[in-house]
């Protein structure tokens, strides 16, 4: 079974990232129907990611594995 996910309907970028990380971690195959990102959107995402890292607002791979094990 393969999922098709319309990422354009998910407005919260952190939810998109979490969904992708979880699906990859669990080995679930999926396809996306997302429109390509513009250079401006890409740069905004990079800046937002760097800001999150600087504020220690992230989850490590090990913490994600522990959290996923509780599901």
C-alpha positions in Angstrom: 0.0 0.0 0.0 1.3 3.5 -0.8 0.0 6.8 0.6 -0.5 9.9 -1.5 -0.2 13.0 0.6 -1.2 16.5 -0.6 1.3 18.6 1.3 -0.1 21.8 -0.1 -3.1 21.4 2.2 -0.8 21.2 5.3 -0.1 24.8 6.2 2.1 24.2 9.3 5.6 23.5 8.2 6.5 21.8 11.5 3.6 19.3 10.9 4.9 18.6 7.4 8.4 17.9 8.7 7.1 15.7 11.5 4.8 13.7 9.2 7.7 13.2 6.7 10.1 12.2 9.5 7.6 9.7 11.0 6.7 8.1 7.7 10.4 7.7 6.8 11.2 6.4 10.3 8.4 3.8 10.1 9.4 2.8 6.6 6.0 3.7 5.1 6.1 4.4 1.4 4.4 7.5 0.2 4.2 9.9 -2.8 3.7 13.7 -2.5 1.6 15.9 -4.7 3.3 19.1 -3.5 4.1 21.9 -5.9 7.8 22.8 -6.2 9.0 25.4 -3.6 10.1 28.8 -4.8 13.6 30.1 -4.0 12.0 32.6 -1.6 10.0 29.9 0.3 13.2 27.8 0.5 15.2 30.6 2.0 12.4 31.3 4.5 12.3 27.7 5.5 16.1 27.7 6.0 15.9 30.8 8.1 13.1 29.5 10.2 14.9 26.2 10.7 18.1 28.0 11.8 16.0 30.1 14.3 14.4 27.0 15.8 17.9 25.4 16.2 19.2 28.5 17.9 16.2 28.5 20.3 16.8 24.7 21.0 13.3 24.1 19.5 13.9 20.7 17.9 13.8 17.0 18.6 16.7 14.7 18.1 16.5 11.5 16.1 16.9 9.4 19.3 14.1 11.3 21.1 11.9 10.8 18.1 12.6 7.1 18.1 11.7 6.9 21.8 8.5 8.9 21.3 7.5 6.8 18.3 8.0 3.6 20.4 5.2 4.8 22.7 2.7 4.8 19.9 
